[in-house]
Amino acid sequence: MTLPELERDELYRYARHLALPNVGVDGQRRLKAGRVLCVGAGGLGSPLTLYLAAAGVGTLGIVDFDTVDESNLQRQLLHGTSDVGRSKLDSAADRLRDVNPHVKLVLHSARLSSENALEILADYDVVVDGTDNFPTRYLVNDACVILGKPNVYGSVFRWEGQVSVFSTEDGPCYRCLFREPPPPGLVPNCAEGGVLGALPGIIGAAQAMETIKLLLGVGRTLAGRLQIFDALEMTWREVALRRNPACPACGDEPTVTELIDYEVFCGVKSDAEEPTGSGAVADVLEIQPAQLRDQLESDAPPYLVDVREPWEWAVGNLSEYGARLVPLSELGKRLEEIPTDRPVVAYCRTGQRSLTAARRLLDAGREGVSNLSGGLRAWVDETGEDVRVV
């Protein structure tokens, strides 16, 4: 491969890199020739794209479909207060071009899916996973294995972070570590479980470092090693990983040879789930926002149970429809507050905690219990009502 030359002002910009024995001019040219895809422009995507752009990675692709929300700003440093409501891609592009105008940005305004992942990932040398949900993690992993692309993995939750490098030659993949996803609702996402704002900065910067080492071909990467960071104790511990010969994705006889429906695989939706109206997710009846609003405006409205935390309720809720706050953690000891003579609909931010609540109510012998599909986020999107959701 013919490496691109460095312009005179690039020699000045990257002077501290050029002075490093393991980088120098040839190494900086390798970075300029590098093509990296960052999946997500959020908490992890902010530090890793900023450092990759500053380092002079020649082509930086970003996949994201979200808009900037005020609740993003305590950790997503790509974006500022003036960007609230803007596309995260547009906000990120403005910031990264200011960081380094020599970097070519390729913006993929789409939700990464089984239909587009192979096409999008194919053009890059390294893929960096900055997502916060299990369906996309398994999707990125399987696509990287199929395409033979290194996958720089990172995750954060509350006070803990993880980082590794998957899908390298003879190295393990994400499925070697987590063959199956956890049951739906068992592991809350960052919006529900919280995350300290500085933590994604540490993990995202580590992902950027691993990516740079892969492009330069120097040092020892985290392939075959999982680093776990505890921010409360300020400690790192390492877990050795090996490729599993029986792994369904990267094993000797892989069964995952094409991309699948990862939301079904992770239990986010069922194969039988209907696209409109109500449908069953496992043992719980799901009700769509438009259908719920019709019922709430009828002569026999259902009883609404908000199972979020009090601070979430304070930001926005459905109290005008008679909703009552019963946090999921208190549900077991407050069952008597929930009437038995009318249908009950549980809701939360995205429908995961309320799905757990609905199952608990059914297990307690209640009838006529359903879950608001997609939670308050879906309610706002589909009804257009002005309810703030964090």
C-alpha positions in Angstrom: 0.0 0.0 0.0 1.3 3.4 -1.0 1.1 5.7 2.0 -0.1 9.3 1.5 2.4 12.1 2.0 2.2 14.6 4.8 1.6 18.2 4.0 3.9 20.8 5.5 1.3 22.1 8.1 0.6 18.4 9.0 4.3 18.0 9.9 3.9 20.9 12.3 0.5 19.7 13.7 1.8 16.2 14.4 5.2 17.2 15.6 4.9 15.4 19.0 3.9 12.2 17.2 6.8 12.5 14.7 9.2 12.7 17.7 8.0 9.3 19.0 10.3 6.3 18.0 7.3 4.1 17.3 5.5 6.7 15.1 7.7 9.1 13.2 6.8 10.2 9.7 6.0 6.7 8.4 3.7 6.0 11.3 1.9 9.3 10.9 1.4 8.4 7.2 -0.1 5.1 8.3 -2.5 7.0 10.5 -3.4 9.3 7.5 -4.0 6.2 5.4 -6.2 4.6 8.1 -10.0 4.2 7.8 -11.9 3.9 11.1 -15.6 3.5 11.7 -17.1 4.7 15.0 -20.5 3.2 15.7 -22.2 5.9 17.8 -21.5 9.5 18.5 -22.5 9.5 22.2 -20.7 8.9 25.5 -17.9 6.6 24.1 -18.0 8.1 20.6 -17.2 11.6 21.9 -13.7 11.0 23.3 -12.7 8.3 20.8 -13.6 10.4 17.7 -12.0 13.5 19.2 -8.7 11.7 19.9 -8.8 9.8 16.5 -9.4 13.1 14.7 -6.7 14.9 16.6 -4.3 12.0 16.0 -4.7 12.4 12.2 -6.6 9.3 11.3 -7.2 10.0 7.6 -10.8 8.8 7.2 -13.2 8.8 10.1 -16.7 7.3 9.6 -19.4 7.8 12.1 -22.7 5.9 12.3 -25.5 7.6 14.3 -29.2 8.4 13.8 -30.0 10.3 17.1 -30.4 13.9 18.0 -28.7 15.8 20.8 -30.6 15.8 24.0 -29.9 18.0 27.0 -29.4 14.9 29.2 -26.5 13.8 26.9 -24.4 16.7 27.8 -22.9 15.5 31.1 -20.8 12.9 29.2 -21.1 13.5 25.4 -18.5 16.2 25.0 -18.8 16.3 21.2 -21.9 18.3 21.7 -22.8 21.5 23.5 -25.9 23.3 24.7 -26.4 25.1 21.4 -26.6 21.7 19.7 -29.6 20.4 21.6 -32.1 19.2 19.0 -29.6 18.9 16.2 -28.5 15.7 14.6 -25.6 14.2 16.5 -23.8 13.7 13.2 -24.0 17.3 12.2 -22.9 18.4 15.7 -20.0 15.9 15.7 -18.9 16.9 12.2 -18.7 20.6 13.1 -16.6 19.8 16.2 -14.3 17.3 14.6 -13.6 19.5 11.6 -12.6 22.2 14.0 -10.3 19.8 15.8 -8.6 18.7 12.6 -9.6 19.9 9.1 -7.2 17.4 7.5 -9.5 14.4 8.5 -12.1 13.2 6.0 -15.4 12.6 7.7 -17.9 10.1 6.3 -21.3 10.4 8.0 -23.7 7.5 8.0 -27.1 8.8 9.1 -28.7 5.5 9.7 -29.5 3.0 12.4 -27.0 0.2 12.0 -28.9 -2.9 11.1 -28.6 -6.4 9.6 -29.5 -4.9 6.3 -26.8 -2.3 6.1 -24.0 -3.3 8.5 -21.9 -5.4 6.1 -22.0 -2.7 3.4 -21.1 0.1 5.8 -18.3 -1.7 7.7 -16.7 -3.1 4.5 -14.9 0.2 3.7 -13.0 0.5 7.0 -9.8 -1.0 8.5 -11.0 -0.9 12.1 -14.5 -0.7 13.7 -14.9 0.9 17.1 -18.0 0.0 19.0 -19.3 2.9 21.0 -22.9 1.6 21.5 -24.9 1.1 24.7 -27.2 -1.8 23.8 -26.9 -5.5 23.3 -28.5 -5.9 19.9 -26.0 -3.5 18.3 -23.0 -5.0 20.1 -23.8 -8.5 18.8 -24.5 -7.0 15.3 -21.2 -5.2 15.2 -19.4 -8.3 16.5 -20.9 -10.7 13.9 -20.4 -8.2 11.1 -16.7 -7.8 12.1 -16.1 -11.5 12.2 -17.8 -12.1 8.8 -15.7 -9.3 7.3 -12.5 -10.0 9.2 -12.3 -6.5 10.7 -10.9 -5.7 14.2 -13.6 -4.7 16.7 -12.5 -2.3 19.4 -15.0 -2.9 22.1 -15.9 -0.6 25.0 -18.8 -0.4 27.5 -19.7 1.6 30.6 -22.2 1.2 33.4 -22.5 3.4 36.5 -18.9 3.3 37.9 -17.5 0.5 35.8 -16.1 0.3 32.3 -14.7 -2.5 30.0 -12.5 -2.4 27.0 -11.0 -5.0 24.7 -10.2 -5.8 21.1 -12.2 -8.5 19.4 -12.2 -10.3 16.0 -8.4 -10.1 15.3 -6.6 -13.0 13.6 -6.7 -16.0 16.0 -8.2 -13.8 18.7 -11.6 -14.1 20.4 -14.7 -12.3 19.5 -17.4 -10.8 21.7 -19.4 -14.0 21.6 -16.5 -16.0 23.0 -16.9 -13.9 26.1 -20.7 -13.5 26.1 -22.2 -16.3 24.0 -25.8 -15.3 24.8 -27.2 -11.9 25.8 -28.6 -11.4 29.3 -32.4 -11.7 29.8 -34.3 -8.5 28.7 -34.4 -6.0 31.6 -31.7 -7.7 33.7 -29.0 -5.1 32.8 -30.4 -1.5 32.6 -28.9 0.8 30.0 -27.1 4.0 30.9 -30.3 6.0 30.8 -31.9 3.8 33.4 -28.9 2.7 35.4 -26.9 5.9 35.2 -23.3 6.5 34.3 -20.7 8.9 35.8 -19.9 11.4 33.1 -16.1 11.1 33.2 -16.2 7.3 32.9 -16.9 7.2 29.1 -14.0 9.6 28.7 -11.6 7.1 30.2 -12.9 4.1 28.3 -13.4 6.0 25.0 -9.8 7.3 25.3 -8.6 3.7 25.8 -10.5 2.6 22.7 -8.9 5.4 20.7 -5.5 4.2 22.0 -6.1 0.6 20.9 -7.3 1.8 17.5 -4.2 3.9 17.0 -2.0 0.9 17.9 -3.8 -1.3 15.5 -3.3 1.2 12.6 0.4 1.7 13.5 1.0 -2.0 14.1 2.9 -1.3 17.3 2.7 -2.4 20.9 0.5 -5.1 22.5 -3.2 -4.6 21.9 -6.0 -5.9 24.1 -6.8 -8.8 21.8 -7.2 -11.8 24.1 -7.5 -9.5 27.2 -10.5 -7.8 28.8 -9.7 -4.7 30.9 -12.2 -3.9 33.6 -12.0 -0.4 35.2 -13.5 0.4 38.6 -13.8 4.1 39.0 -14.8 4.0 42.7 -11.6 2.1 43.6 -9.6 3.6 40.6 -8.3 0.1 39.7 -7.9 -1.9 36.6 -8.1 -5.7 36.5 -7.5 -7.9 33.5 -9.2 -11.1 32.4 -7.5 -13.3 29.9 -9.6 -14.4 27.0 -9.2 -17.2 24.4 -11.0 -17.8 21.2 -13.6 -20.5 21.8 -13.4 -23.2 19.1 -17.1 -23.8 19.7 -18.0 -20.1 19.3 -21.0 -19.8 17.0 -19.4 -16.8 15.3 -15.6 -17.3 15.1 -15.3 -20.9 16.1 -14.0 -23.8 14.0 -17.5 -24.6 12.7 -19.4 -21.3 12.9 -23.2 -21.3 12.7 -23.5 -17.5 12.5 -22.6 -17.1 8.8 -25.0 -14.2 8.1 -26.5 -11.4 10.1 -29.8 -12.1 11.9 -32.5 -10.0 13.7 -30.6 -9.0 16.8 -33.5 -7.5 18.6 -35.2 -10.9 18.5 -31.9 -12.6 19.5 -31.6 -10.2 22.5 -35.3 -10.6 23.4 -36.1 -6.9 22.7 -38.9 -8.1 20.6 -40.4 -11.5 19.7 -40.8 -13.2 16.3 -44.5 -13.0 16.8 -44.7 -9.4 17.7 -47.1 -7.4 15.6 -45.9 -4.2 14.0 -49.1 -2.3 14.9 -51.8 -2.7 17.4 -51.2 -5.0 20.4 -49.0 -8.0 20.4 -47.5 -10.4 22.8 -43.9 -10.1 24.0 -43.2 -13.3 25.9 -46.1 -13.6 28.4 -47.0 -9.9 28.5 -49.5 -8.1 26.4 -48.0 -5.1 24.6 -50.1 -2.0 23.9 -49.1 0.6 21.3 -49.1 4.3 22.3 -51.9 5.3 19.9 -54.1 2.4 21.1 -53.4 3.4 24.7 -54.4 7.0 24.1 -57.7 5.9 22.6 -58.3 3.8 25.7 -57.4 6.6 28.0 -59.9 8.9 26.3 -62.7 6.3 26.5 -65.3 5.9 29.3 -63.3 3.0 30.9 -59.7 4.1 30.9 -57.0 1.7 32.2 -55.0 2.4 35.3 -51.5 3.7 34.5 -48.5 2.7 36.6 -45.2 4.6 36.1 -42.4 2.3 37.4 -39.5 4.8 36.9 -37.7 6.6 39.7 -39.0 9.7 41.3 -36.5 12.0 39.7 -37.6 10.7 36.2 -41.2 11.3 37.1 -40.4 14.8 38.1 -39.0 15.6 34.7 -42.1 14.4 32.8 -45.0 12.0 33.3 -48.6 11.0 32.3 -50.2 12.3 35.5 -52.8 14.1 33.4 -54.1 10.7 32.4 -54.2 9.6 36.0 -50.8 7.9 36.1 -49.4 6.9 39.5 -45.7 6.5 40.4 -44.8 3.1 41.8 -41.0 2.6 41.2 -40.1 -0.9 40.2 -38.0 -1.4 43.3 -41.1 -0.7 45.5 -43.6 -2.7 43.4 -43.6 -5.8 45.6 -44.6 -3.9 48.8 -47.1 -1.6 47.1 -49.3 -4.1 45.2 -52.3 -3.1 47.2 -52.2 0.4 45.7 -52.9 -1.0 42.2 -56.6 -1.7 41.6 -57.9 -5.1 40.6 -61.2 -3.9 39.1 -59.8 -2.3 35.9 -57.1 -3.0 33.3 -53.6 -1.9 34.2 -50.9 -0.5 31.9 -47.3 -0.3 33.1 -44.8 2.1 31.5 -41.3 3.4 31.9 -38.8 5.2 29.6 -38.4 2.5 26.9 -40.6 -0.4 28.0 -38.0 -2.7 29.6 -38.5 -2.0 33.3 -42.3 -1.9 32.8 -42.1 -5.2 31.1 -40.5 -6.6 34.2 -43.2 -4.9 36.3 -46.0 -6.3 34.2 -44.6 -9.8 34.6 -44.4 -9.4 38.4 -48.0 -8.2 38.5 -49.1 -11.3 36.4 -47.1 -13.5 38.7 -48.9 -12.0 41.7 -52.2 -13.1 40.2 -53.3 -9.9 38.6 -55.3 -10.0 35.3 -55.6 -7.5 32.5 -52.1 -6.3 32.8 -50.2 -4.9 29.7 -47.0 -3.0 29.0 -46.7 0.2 27.0 -44.6 -0.8 24.0 -41.5 1.4 23.6 -42.3 3.3 26.8 -42.6 7.1 27.1 -40.1 7.5 24.3 -42.5 5.8 21.9 -45.5 7.7 23.4 -43.9 11.0 22.6 -42.8 10.0 19.1 -46.2 8.5 18.1 -48.6 10.9 19.9 -46.6 14.1 19.6 -47.5 15.1 23.1 -45.1 17.4 25.0 -43.6 15.1 27.7 -40.0 15.4 28.6 -38.2 12.0 28.9 -34.7 11.4 30.2 
